[in-house]
Amino acid sequence: MLSALTHRRRFSDLSEQEVLALAISSEEDDARIYRSYAERLRGAYAATAKVFDGMAAEEDDHRRRLIDLHRQRFGEVIPLLRREHVAGFYARRPVWLVENLSLDTIRTEAEAMEKQAEAFYLRAAQASSDAGTRKLLGDLAAAEAGHKTRAETLTAEHVDPDSAEQENRAAKRQFILTWVQPGLAGLMDGSVSTLAPIFATAFATQDTWTTFLVGTAASVGAGISMGFTEAAHDDGVLSGRGSPWKRGVASGVMTTIGGMGHALPYLIPDFWTATSVAMIVVFVELWAIAWIQNKFMETPFLRAAMQVVLGGALVFAAGVLIGGG
């Protein structure tokens, strides 16, 4: 009934000709997807792009074999049938339309595609009563299952150690530009910029609940501001810094976390206990930022520590002096 309402056919209701037609269109679509991935990767990951070119050629070969079988059994006219015409049939996530896909995401999607295709051919083979058709579909299922090995073979052919090292460096750089750099900027902003309003409120009122509310408002507000600023000021096309929304999320979330770290201790009712815990949290946050700068941005640890800890100490002192005054 559901298939009737959605104008889709059930897989179990398809004829053998329609199953072949579905397989042909699926192979054609998958070849296009692999070529899209190859084109996306060709600039930064030329060797891996050749691997996806090879996988697209494999899908073309599958399509030709299926068309030959259809011609032998049913003639030249192939019914127009695609995945979206079959109820409950697997669908490809349109991730190839997303700009600045990471190398790991593309590889994961390709692996999922092969598993789905293998399951389809196994199911289609079971539904076929023709020995030749059943054999071909079973062979294609085995081929899809073996694509991981084929991908490894193509990788060995096209991705030499030097190319692999270059691509790994490029992937690491992209990860840093898209996630680490904006996240670190957000963490620094949230940890340092909220020190003054939080500790000024704390020492001015000595009311932990009021301090917590001010700290939460400052942290969330700073997170929203940083997130939208990061997403809006650079679309990533020319700079190569990746998706603006990913950078915006990284920056906004880490800004909020940085501020909330020393706002949450003020849920403790006792003022001096809460303030002592908050100061310990601030100390840990600032040293964590220095460590991240050293690990991912290759900033010398002492220089990073001096910049972050000294700046944080000055803002903290300003908040205490203003609030205490």
Backbone hydrogen bonds in HBPLUS format (Angstrom, degrees):
<---DONOR---> <-ACCEPTOR-->    atom                        ^
c    i                          cat <-CA-CA->   ^        H-A-AA   ^      H-
h    n   atom  resd res      DA  || num        DHA   H-A  angle D-A-AA Bond
n    s   type  num  typ     dist DA aas  dist angle  dist       angle   num
A0004-ALA N   A0001-MET O   3.07 MM   3  5.09 121.9  2.42  93.9 108.9     1
A0005-LEU N   A0001-MET O   3.00 MM   4  6.37 154.0  2.07 151.6 158.3     2
A0006-THR N   A0002-LEU O   3.03 MM   4  6.28 148.9  2.13 149.4 157.7     3
A0008-ARG N   A0003-SER O   2.84 MM   5  4.86 155.8  1.90 149.2 152.5     4
A0007-HIS N   A0004-ALA O   3.32 MM   3  5.04 158.5  2.37  95.8 102.0     5
A0009-ARG N   A0085-HIS O   2.94 MM  76  6.33 162.4  1.98 158.3 153.7     6
A0087-ALA N   A0009-ARG O   2.63 MM  78  5.65 151.4  1.71 144.0 154.4     7
A0013-ASP N   A0010-ARG O   2.95 MM   3  5.30 148.3  2.05 108.0 117.8     8
A0014-LEU N   A0011-PHE O   3.12 MM   3  5.42 164.2  2.15 111.8 116.8     9
A0019-VAL N   A0015-SER O   2.91 MM   4  6.25 150.0  2.00 150.1 159.0    10
A0020-LEU N   A0016-GLU O   3.02 MM   4  6.24 158.9  2.07 145.4 150.4    11
A0021-ALA N   A0017-GLN O   2.91 MM   4  6.19 154.1  1.98 144.7 152.5    12
A0022-LEU N   A0018-GLU O   2.85 MM   4  6.05 153.4  1.92 145.4 152.4    13
A0023-ALA N   A0019-VAL O   2.94 MM   4  6.20 154.4  2.01 146.5 153.5    14
A0024-ILE N   A0020-LEU O   2.89 MM   4  6.17 155.3  1.95 150.3 157.0    15
A0025-SER N   A0021-ALA O   3.04 MM   4  6.31 167.7  2.06 152.3 154.5    16
A0026-SER N   A0022-LEU O   2.97 MM   4  6.08 152.0  2.05 143.8 152.2    17
A0027-GLU N   A0023-ALA O   2.96 MM   4  6.15 158.5  2.01 149.1 153.9    18
A0028-GLU N   A0024-ILE O   3.05 MM   4  6.29 156.5  2.11 147.3 154.0    19
A0029-ASP N   A0025-SER O   2.93 MM   4  6.15 158.6  1.98 146.4 152.0    20
A0030-ASP N   A0026-SER O   2.92 MM   4  6.13 162.1  1.95 150.0 155.0    21
A0031-ALA N   A0027-GLU O   2.99 MM   4  6.17 154.9  2.05 146.0 152.3    22
A0032-ARG N   A0028-GLU O   3.14 MM   4  6.43 155.1  2.21 144.7 151.1    23
A0033-ILE N   A0029-ASP O   2.94 MM   4  6.27 153.9  2.01 149.9 157.6    24
A0034-TYR N   A0030-ASP O   2.93 MM   4  6.20 166.0  1.95 153.6 156.3    25
A0035-ARG N   A0031-ALA O   2.99 MM   4  6.23 153.2  2.06 144.5 152.1    26
A0036-SER N   A0032-ARG O   2.86 MM   4  6.12 144.4  1.99 143.6 154.1    27
A0036-SER N   A0033-ILE O   3.04 MM   3  4.96 117.8  2.45  92.4 108.3    28
A0037-TYR N   A0033-ILE O   2.90 MM   4  6.28 156.5  1.96 153.5 159.6    29
A0038-ALA N   A0034-TYR O   2.86 MM   4  6.14 157.7  1.91 145.9 152.5    30
A0039-GLU N   A0035-ARG O   2.89 MM   4  6.07 160.4  1.93 146.1 150.9    31
A0040-ARG N   A0036-SER O   2.91 MM   4  6.11 153.4  1.98 145.7 153.5    32
A0041-LEU N   A0037-TYR O   2.94 MM   4  6.16 146.9  2.05 148.6 157.3    33
A0042-ARG N   A0038-ALA O   2.94 MM   4  5.87 125.7  2.24 143.3 157.0    34
A0045-TYR N   A0041-LEU O   2.62 MM   4  5.02 152.9  1.69 160.8 167.6    35
A0049-ALA N   A0045-TYR O   2.96 MM   4  6.18 147.4  2.07 151.1 161.5    36
A0050-LYS N   A0046-ALA O   3.28 MM   4  6.60 143.0  2.43 141.0 148.5    37
A0050-LYS N   A0047-ALA O   3.16 MM   3  5.34 127.6  2.44  97.9 110.3    38
A0051-VAL N   A0048-THR O   3.00 MM   3  5.00 124.0  2.32  94.8 109.7    39
A0052-PHE N   A0048-THR O   3.20 MM   4  6.66 153.1  2.27 150.3 155.9    40
A0053-ASP N   A0049-ALA O   2.93 MM   4  6.25 145.6  2.05 143.9 154.6    41
A0054-GLY N   A0050-LYS O   2.96 MM   4  6.21 152.9  2.04 143.3 149.7    42
A0055-MET N   A0051-VAL O   3.00 MM   4  6.37 147.8  2.10 143.2 152.4    43
A0056-ALA N   A0052-PHE O   2.91 MM   4  6.09 151.9  1.99 144.5 151.7    44
A0057-ALA N   A0053-ASP O   3.00 MM   4  6.30 150.0  2.09 144.2 152.4    45
A0058-GLU N   A0054-GLY O   3.04 MM   4  6.37 144.4  2.17 139.9 149.5    46
A0059-GLU N   A0055-MET O   3.07 MM   4  6.44 154.8  2.14 145.5 151.2    47
A0060-ASP N   A0056-ALA O   2.95 MM   4  6.29 150.3  2.04 145.8 154.5    48
A0061-ASP N   A0057-ALA O   3.00 MM   4  6.31 149.9  2.09 143.9 151.5    49
A0062-HIS N   A0058-GLU O   2.99 MM   4  6.39 153.8  2.06 149.0 156.3    50
A0063-ARG N   A0059-GLU O   2.92 MM   4  6.19 159.9  1.96 149.8 155.2    51
A0064-ARG N   A0060-ASP O   2.96 MM   4  6.26 158.1  2.00 149.5 154.9    52
A0065-ARG N   A0061-ASP O   3.06 MM   4  6.31 159.2  2.11 149.1 154.2    53
A0066-LEU N   A0062-HIS O   2.97 MM   4  6.25 156.4  2.03 151.4 158.1    54
A0067-ILE N   A0063-ARG O   2.87 MM   4  6.13 156.9  1.92 151.7 158.3    55
A0068-ASP N   A0064-ARG O   2.92 MM   4  6.14 157.4  1.97 148.6 154.5    56
A0069-LEU N   A0065-ARG O   3.05 MM   4  6.29 155.4  2.11 143.0 149.4    57
A0070-HIS N   A0066-LEU O   2.88 MM   4  6.16 157.1  1.93 148.3 154.9    58
A0071-ARG N   A0067-ILE O   2.86 MM   4  6.08 156.7  1.91 150.2 156.5    59
A0072-GLN N   A0068-ASP O   3.04 MM   4  6.28 154.4  2.11 145.3 151.7    60
A0073-ARG N   A0069-LEU O   3.03 MM   4  6.25 156.5  2.08 150.5 156.4    61
A0074-PHE N   A0070-HIS O   2.68 MM   4  5.40 161.8  1.71 150.7 157.3    62
A0075-GLY N   A0071-ARG O   3.30 MM   4  4.31 141.4  2.46 103.7 110.4    63
A0085-HIS N   A0082-ARG O   2.99 MM   3  5.46 158.7  2.04 114.6 121.6    64
A0086-VAL N   A0083-ARG O   3.09 MM   3  5.69 170.6  2.10 123.1 125.1    65
A0089-PHE N   A0086-VAL O   3.30 MM   3  5.56 161.9  2.34 125.3 124.8    66
A0095-VAL N   A0093-ARG O   2.68 MM   2  5.53 141.7  1.82 100.7  93.9    67
A0097-LEU N   A0094-PRO O   3.17 MM   3  5.82 164.5  2.20 114.2 119.1    68
A0098-VAL N   A0095-VAL O   2.94 MM   3  5.31 158.8  1.98 112.5 119.4    69
A0106-ILE N   A0102-SER O   3.15 MM   4  6.45 161.0  2.18 151.5 155.7    70
A0107-ARG N   A0103-LEU O   3.04 MM   4  6.29 163.5  2.07 151.1 155.6    71
A0108-THR N   A0104-ASP O   2.93 MM   4  6.10 157.4  1.98 147.8 154.1    72
A0109-GLU N   A0105-THR O   2.92 MM   4  6.14 160.2  1.96 151.3 156.4    73
A0110-ALA N   A0106-ILE O   2.96 MM   4  6.16 157.9  2.01 150.6 156.6    74
A0111-GLU N   A0107-ARG O   3.05 MM   4  6.28 154.9  2.12 145.9 152.2    75
A0112-ALA N   A0108-THR O   3.05 MM   4  6.32 156.3  2.10 147.2 153.5    76
A0113-MET N   A0109-GLU O   2.92 MM   4  6.17 152.7  2.00 148.5 156.2    77
A0114-GLU N   A0110-ALA O   3.16 MM   4  6.45 156.5  2.22 147.5 152.1    78
A0115-LYS N   A0111-GLU O   3.19 MM   4  6.49 156.8  2.24 147.4 153.3    79
A0116-GLN N   A0112-ALA O   3.03 MM   4  6.25 161.1  2.07 153.2 157.8    80
A0117-ALA N   A0113-MET O   2.96 MM   4  6.16 160.3  2.00 150.3 156.0    81
A0118-GLU N   A0114-GLU O   2.93 MM   4  6.09 156.9  1.98 146.6 152.9    82
A0119-ALA N   A0115-LYS O   3.08 MM   4  6.32 161.6  2.11 146.6 150.8    83
A0120-PHE N   A0116-GLN O   3.02 MM   4  6.29 151.8  2.10 146.1 153.9    84
A0121-TYR N   A0117-ALA O   3.04 MM   4  6.32 165.1  2.06 155.5 158.0    85
A0122-LEU N   A0118-GLU O   3.05 MM   4  6.28 157.1  2.11 152.2 158.6    86
A0123-ARG N   A0119-ALA O   3.08 MM   4  6.24 158.7  2.13 144.3 150.0    87
A0124-ALA N   A0120-PHE O   2.79 MM   4  6.02 159.5  1.83 153.3 160.0    88
A0125-ALA N   A0121-TYR O   2.86 MM   4  5.94 155.5  1.92 143.9 150.1    89
A0126-GLN N   A0122-LEU O   3.15 MM   4  6.37 153.5  2.23 142.2 148.6    90
A0127-ALA N   A0123-ARG O   3.21 MM   4  6.48 136.5  2.41 138.6 149.9    91
A0127-ALA N   A0124-ALA O   3.09 MM   3  5.11 129.0  2.36  94.5 108.2    92
A0128-SER N   A0125-ALA O   3.22 MM   3  5.26 154.7  2.28 101.1 108.7    93
A0134-ARG N   A0130-ASP O   2.87 MM   4  5.98 164.4  1.89 155.5 160.7    94
A0135-LYS N   A0131-ALA O   2.91 MM   4  6.07 156.1  1.97 145.4 152.0    95
A0136-LEU N   A0132-GLY O   3.02 MM   4  6.27 163.2  2.05 149.0 152.8    96
A0137-LEU N   A0133-THR O   2.93 MM   4  6.14 171.0  1.94 157.8 160.2    97
A0138-GLY N   A0134-ARG O   2.91 MM   4  6.05 155.1  1.97 145.4 152.8    98
A0139-ASP N   A0135-LYS O   2.83 MM   4  6.08 152.9  1.90 147.9 156.0    99
A0140-LEU N   A0136-LEU O   2.83 MM   4  6.13 153.3  1.90 151.0 158.7   100
A0141-ALA N   A0137-LEU O   2.92 MM   4  6.17 150.0  2.02 144.0 152.1   101
A0142-ALA N   A0138-GLY O   3.00 MM   4  6.28 157.0  2.06 145.9 151.8   102
A0143-ALA N   A0139-ASP O   2.81 MM   4  6.10 146.8  1.92 141.5 152.0   103
A0144-GLU N   A0140-LEU O   2.83 MM   4  6.09 157.8  1.87 150.5 155.1   104
A0145-ALA N   A0141-ALA O   2.94 MM   4  6.18 158.2  1.99 146.6 153.0   105
A0146-GLY N   A0142-ALA O   2.83 MM   4  6.02 138.2  2.01 138.5 150.6   106
A0147-HIS N   A0144-GLU O   3.16 MM   3  5.11 161.2  2.20 101.1 106.6   107
A0149-THR N   A0146-GLY O   3.04 MM   3  5.29 116.8  2.46 101.6 115.8   108
A0150-ARG N   A0146-GLY O   2.87 MM   4  6.21 157.4  1.93 149.0 156.6   109
A0151-ALA N   A0147-HIS O   2.61 MM   4  5.74 152.8  1.68 144.6 151.8   110
A0152-GLU N   A0148-LYS O   2.97 MM   4  6.23 149.5  2.06 139.9 148.1   111
A0153-THR N   A0149-THR O   2.87 MM   4  6.21 148.5  1.97 144.8 154.1   112
A0154-LEU N   A0150-ARG O   2.81 MM   4  6.12 162.4  1.84 153.5 157.8   113
A0155-THR N   A0151-ALA O   2.80 MM   4  5.95 150.6  1.89 142.8 151.8   114
A0156-ALA N   A0152-GLU O   2.90 MM   4  6.14 153.1  1.98 142.5 149.3   115
A0157-GLU N   A0153-THR O   2.97 MM   4  6.29 144.2  2.11 142.4 152.7   116
A0158-HIS N   A0154-LEU O   2.90 MM   4  6.09 158.0  1.95 153.0 157.8   117
A0159-VAL N   A0155-THR O   2.68 MM   4  5.10 154.5  1.74 141.6 149.5   118
A0164-ALA N   A0160-ASP O   2.85 MM   4  6.07 163.0  1.88 163.7 169.5   119
A0165-GLU N   A0161-PRO O   2.94 MM   4  6.10 156.3  1.99 145.3 151.4   120
A0166-GLN N   A0162-ASP O   2.97 MM   4  6.22 159.5  2.01 148.1 153.8   121
A0167-GLU N   A0163-SER O   2.86 MM   4  6.09 159.9  1.90 152.4 157.8   122
A0168-ASN N   A0164-ALA O   2.87 MM   4  6.05 155.1  1.93 147.2 154.3   123
A0169-ARG N   A0165-GLU O   2.95 MM   4  6.16 154.4  2.02 146.2 153.1   124
A0170-ALA N   A0166-GLN O   2.91 MM   4  6.17 153.4  1.98 144.1 151.9   125
A0171-ALA N   A0167-GLU O   2.81 MM   4  6.04 156.1  1.86 148.7 155.1   126
A0172-LYS N   A0168-ASN O   2.90 MM   4  6.08 157.8  1.95 145.2 151.4   127
A0173-ARG N   A0169-ARG O   2.86 MM   4  6.06 157.7  1.91 146.6 153.2   128
A0174-GLN N   A0170-ALA O   2.89 MM   4  6.14 155.3  1.96 145.4 152.1   129
A0175-PHE N   A0171-ALA O   2.95 MM   4  6.19 155.9  2.01 146.9 153.2   130
A0176-ILE N   A0172-LYS O   2.93 MM   4  6.21 157.1  1.98 150.0 156.1   131
A0177-LEU N   A0173-ARG O   2.88 MM   4  6.13 163.4  1.91 152.6 157.0   132
A0178-THR N   A0174-GLN O   2.88 MM   4  5.96 156.5  1.94 149.5 155.7   133
A0179-TRP N   A0175-PHE O   2.90 MM   4  5.68 162.9  1.93 145.3 150.9   134
A0180-VAL N   A0175-PHE O   3.36 MM   5  6.75 158.7  2.41 138.5 144.4   135
A0181-GLN N   A0176-ILE O   2.70 MM   5  5.68 175.4  1.70 162.9 161.5   136
A0183-GLY N   A0179-TRP O   2.99 MM   4  5.80 147.5  2.10 140.2 150.5   137
A0184-LEU N   A0180-VAL O   2.69 MM   4  5.75 157.1  1.74 154.1 160.2   138
A0185-ALA N   A0181-GLN O   2.96 MM   4  6.16 161.5  1.99 150.8 156.0   139
A0186-GLY N   A0182-PRO O   2.93 MM   4  6.09 154.1  2.00 142.5 149.5   140
A0187-LEU N   A0183-GLY O   2.85 MM   4  6.10 158.2  1.90 147.5 153.7   141
A0188-MET N   A0184-LEU O   2.88 MM   4  6.09 162.7  1.91 152.8 157.2   142
A0189-ASP N   A0185-ALA O   2.93 MM   4  6.10 162.1  1.96 145.0 150.5   143
A0190-GLY N   A0186-GLY O   2.76 MM   4  5.91 170.2  1.77 156.2 159.3   144
A0191-SER N   A0187-LEU O   2.85 MM   4  5.83 157.0  1.90 143.9 150.8   145
A0192-VAL N   A0188-MET O   2.90 MM   4  5.85 160.6  1.93 148.1 153.5   146
A0193-SER N   A0189-ASP O   2.79 MM   4  5.36 144.1  1.92 136.6 148.2   147
A0195-LEU N   A0192-VAL O   3.13 MM   3  5.44 155.1  2.19 108.4 116.1   148
A0198-ILE N   A0194-THR O   3.14 MM   4  6.08 161.2  2.18 149.2 155.0   149
A0199-PHE N   A0195-LEU O   2.96 MM   4  5.98 171.8  1.96 157.7 160.2   150
A0200-ALA N   A0196-ALA O   2.82 MM   4  5.68 148.9  1.92 148.5 158.0   151
A0201-THR N   A0197-PRO O   3.06 MM   4  5.96 159.1  2.10 135.5 141.1   152
A0202-ALA N   A0198-ILE O   2.93 MM   4  6.14 154.6  1.99 142.4 150.5   153
A0203-PHE N   A0199-PHE O   3.02 MM   4  6.08 170.4  2.02 145.1 146.7   154
A0204-ALA N   A0200-ALA O   2.91 MM   4  5.90 140.3  2.07 140.3 152.0   155
A0205-THR N   A0201-THR O   2.92 MM   4  5.87 160.3  1.96 150.0 153.6   156
A0206-GLN N   A0202-ALA O   2.69 MM   4  5.02 143.5  1.82 134.9 147.2   157
A0211-THR N   A0207-ASP O   3.05 MM   4  6.22 158.9  2.09 150.2 156.8   158
A0212-PHE N   A0208-THR O   2.87 MM   4  6.08 153.1  1.94 145.6 153.0   159
A0213-LEU N   A0209-TRP O   2.97 MM   4  6.26 159.9  2.01 150.9 155.5   160
A0214-VAL N   A0210-THR O   2.96 MM   4  6.21 163.6  1.99 152.7 156.9   161
A0215-GLY N   A0211-THR O   2.83 MM   4  5.97 160.6  1.87 149.4 155.6   162
A0216-THR N   A0212-PHE O   2.83 MM   4  6.02 156.6  1.89 150.0 156.2   163
A0217-ALA N   A0213-LEU O   2.96 MM   4  6.12 165.5  1.98 148.7 152.8   164
A0218-ALA N   A0214-VAL O   2.88 MM   4  6.05 161.0  1.91 149.4 155.0   165
A0219-SER N   A0215-GLY O   2.91 MM   4  6.01 156.6  1.96 144.1 150.8   166
A0220-VAL N   A0216-THR O   2.90 MM   4  6.01 176.5  1.90 158.4 159.4   167
A0221-GLY N   A0217-ALA O   2.91 MM   4  5.82 159.7  1.95 143.4 150.2   168
A0222-ALA N   A0218-ALA O   2.93 MM   4  5.91 155.5  1.99 138.4 145.6   169
A0223-GLY N   A0219-SER O   2.89 MM   4  6.06 151.1  1.97 143.9 152.5   170
A0224-ILE N   A0220-VAL O   2.95 MM   4  6.23 162.6  1.98 155.3 158.3   171
A0225-SER N   A0221-GLY O   3.02 MM   4  6.17 165.2  2.04 147.9 152.4   172
A0226-MET N   A0222-ALA O   2.84 MM   4  5.95 167.9  1.86 151.2 154.9   173
A0227-GLY N   A0223-GLY O   2.90 MM   4  5.92 159.1  1.94 146.1 152.6   174
A0228-PHE N   A0224-ILE O   3.05 MM   4  6.20 171.6  2.06 153.2 154.8   175
A0229-THR N   A0225-SER O   2.96 MM   4  6.03 156.0  2.02 146.5 154.2   176
A0230-GLU N   A0226-MET O   2.92 MM   4  6.02 164.0  1.94 149.7 153.5   177
A0231-ALA N   A0227-GLY O   3.06 MM   4  6.23 160.0  2.10 146.8 152.5   178
A0232-ALA N   A0228-PHE O   2.90 MM   4  5.88 147.8  2.01 144.2 152.4   179
A0233-HIS N   A0229-THR O   3.04 MM   4  5.93 154.5  2.11 150.3 154.5   180
A0240-GLY N   A0236-GLY O   2.97 MM   4  5.02 133.3  2.19 116.4 125.2   181
A0247-ARG N   A0243-SER O   3.12 MM   4  6.39 165.2  2.15 151.5 155.4   182
A0248-GLY N   A0244-PRO O   2.80 MM   4  5.92 150.4  1.89 139.7 148.9   183
A0249-VAL N   A0245-TRP O   2.89 MM   4  6.05 159.5  1.93 147.5 152.1   184
A0250-ALA N   A0246-LYS O   2.94 MM   4  6.16 167.4  1.96 151.3 154.9   185
A0251-SER N   A0247-ARG O   2.90 MM   4  6.03 166.3  1.92 150.9 154.8   186
A0252-GLY N   A0248-GLY O   2.83 MM   4  5.88 168.0  1.85 150.3 154.5   187
A0253-VAL N   A0249-VAL O   2.88 MM   4  5.84 170.1  1.89 152.9 156.3   188
A0254-MET N   A0250-ALA O   3.14 MM   4  6.06 163.3  2.17 141.8 147.0   189
A0255-THR N   A0251-SER O   2.96 MM   4  6.00 146.3  2.07 143.3 152.6   190
A0256-THR N   A0252-GLY O   3.11 MM   4  6.32 162.8  2.14 148.1 152.0   191
A0257-ILE N   A0253-VAL O   2.93 MM   4  6.21 161.3  1.97 151.2 156.9   192
A0258-GLY N   A0254-MET O   2.89 MM   4  5.95 158.1  1.94 140.9 147.1   193
A0259-GLY N   A0255-THR O   3.12 MM   4  6.41 153.2  2.19 147.7 153.8   194
A0260-MET N   A0256-THR O   2.86 MM   4  6.00 165.2  1.88 155.9 160.7   195
A0261-GLY N   A0257-ILE O   3.01 MM   4  6.02 138.8  2.18 146.4 154.6   196
A0263-ALA N   A0260-MET O   3.11 MM   3  4.73 148.4  2.21  93.2 102.8   197
A0264-LEU N   A0260-MET O   2.95 MM   4  5.80 166.0  1.97 153.8 152.6   198
A0266-TYR N   A0263-ALA O   3.07 MM   3  5.80 152.7  2.15 119.4 127.0   199
A0267-LEU N   A0264-LEU O   2.94 MM   3  5.74 152.3  2.02 129.5 130.3   200
A0268-ILE N   A0265-PRO O   2.99 MM   3  5.83 165.4  2.01 120.1 124.9   201
A0274-ALA N   A0270-ASP O   2.96 MM   4  6.07 165.4  1.98 154.5 159.1   202
A0275-THR N   A0271-PHE O   2.88 MM   4  6.07 159.0  1.92 151.6 158.0   203
A0276-SER N   A0272-TRP O   2.95 MM   4  6.00 154.8  2.02 140.2 146.7   204
A0277-VAL N   A0273-THR O   3.02 MM   4  6.26 163.1  2.05 152.1 156.1   205
A0278-ALA N   A0274-ALA O   2.89 MM   4  6.08 157.5  1.95 147.1 154.0   206
A0279-MET N   A0275-THR O   2.94 MM   4  6.13 151.8  2.02 145.3 152.3   207
A0280-ILE N   A0276-SER O   3.09 MM   4  6.38 152.2  2.17 144.4 151.6   208
A0281-VAL N   A0277-VAL O   2.95 MM   4  6.25 156.8  2.01 150.5 157.0   209
A0282-VAL N   A0278-ALA O   2.92 MM   4  6.18 156.8  1.97 147.9 154.0   210
A0283-PHE N   A0279-MET O   3.03 MM   4  6.26 158.5  2.07 145.5 150.8   211
A0284-VAL N   A0280-ILE O   3.01 MM   4  6.34 160.4  2.05 150.9 155.7   212
A0285-GLU N   A0281-VAL O   2.84 MM   4  6.07 163.4  1.87 155.5 160.4   213
A0286-LEU N   A0282-VAL O   2.98 MM   4  6.17 168.5  2.00 157.0 158.7   214
A0287-TRP N   A0283-PHE O   3.19 MM   4  6.39 161.3  2.22 148.1 152.9   215
A0288-ALA N   A0284-VAL O   2.87 MM   4  6.02 149.2  1.96 148.1 157.6   216
A0289-ILE N   A0285-GLU O   2.95 MM   4  6.23 153.8  2.02 152.0 158.3   217
A0290-ALA N   A0286-LEU O   3.14 MM   4  6.41 156.4  2.20 142.1 148.1   218
A0291-TRP N   A0287-TRP O   2.96 MM   4  6.22 150.1  2.05 143.6 151.6   219
A0292-ILE N   A0288-ALA O   2.94 MM   4  6.23 158.5  1.98 151.6 156.8   220
A0293-GLN N   A0289-ILE O   2.96 MM   4  6.19 161.0  1.99 151.6 156.7   221
A0294-ASN N   A0290-ALA O   3.05 MM   4  6.24 152.3  2.13 141.0 148.6   222
A0295-LYS N   A0291-TRP O   2.88 MM   4  6.12 156.8  1.94 151.4 157.7   223
A0296-PHE N   A0292-ILE O   2.94 MM   4  5.87 171.4  1.94 155.2 157.3   224
A0297-MET N   A0293-GLN O   3.02 MM   4  4.89 131.1  2.27 115.0 129.4   225
A0299-THR N   A0293-GLN O   3.15 MM   6  5.60 178.8  2.15 128.9 128.6   226
A0304-ALA N   A0300-PRO O   2.91 MM   4  6.15 164.5  1.93 162.0 167.1   227
A0305-ALA N   A0301-PHE O   2.79 MM   4  5.96 159.4  1.83 152.4 158.6   228
A0306-MET N   A0302-LEU O   2.89 MM   4  6.07 158.3  1.94 146.3 152.0   229
A0307-GLN N   A0303-ARG O   3.00 MM   4  6.19 164.0  2.03 149.9 153.9   230
A0308-VAL N   A0304-ALA O   2.96 MM   4  6.07 176.6  1.96 156.1 157.3   231
A0309-VAL N   A0305-ALA O   2.82 MM   4  5.50 150.2  1.90 141.8 151.0   232
A0310-LEU N   A0306-MET O   3.04 MM   4  5.44 145.6  2.16 124.6 135.3   233
A0311-GLY N   A0307-GLN O   3.08 MM   4  5.94 155.9  2.14 132.8 140.4   234
A0312-GLY N   A0308-VAL O   2.83 MM   4  5.93 162.0  1.86 149.6 155.5   235
A0313-ALA N   A0309-VAL O   2.83 MM   4  5.91 154.3  1.89 144.6 152.0   236
A0314-LEU N   A0310-LEU O   3.00 MM   4  6.25 154.9  2.07 149.7 155.7   237
A0315-VAL N   A0311-GLY O   3.10 MM   4  6.37 162.2  2.13 151.4 155.6   238
A0316-PHE N   A0312-GLY O   2.87 MM   4  6.01 162.0  1.90 150.2 156.0   239
A0317-ALA N   A0313-ALA O   2.86 MM   4  6.01 161.2  1.89 145.8 151.2   240
A0318-ALA N   A0314-LEU O   2.92 MM   4  6.15 152.4  2.00 143.0 150.9   241
A0319-GLY N   A0315-VAL O   2.98 MM   4  6.28 158.2  2.03 150.8 155.8   242
A0320-VAL N   A0316-PHE O   2.97 MM   4  6.28 160.5  2.01 154.8 159.8   243
A0321-LEU N   A0317-ALA O   2.88 MM   4  6.03 166.2  1.90 153.2 157.2   244
A0322-ILE N   A0318-ALA O   2.93 MM   4  6.02 164.9  1.96 150.2 154.8   245
A0323-GLY N   A0319-GLY O   2.93 MM   4  5.93 162.4  1.96 144.7 150.5   246
A0324-GLY N   A0320-VAL O   2.72 MM   4  5.68 156.4  1.77 145.4 153.1   247
A0325-GLY N   A0321-LEU O   2.89 MM   4  5.82 140.6  2.04 137.5 147.1   248
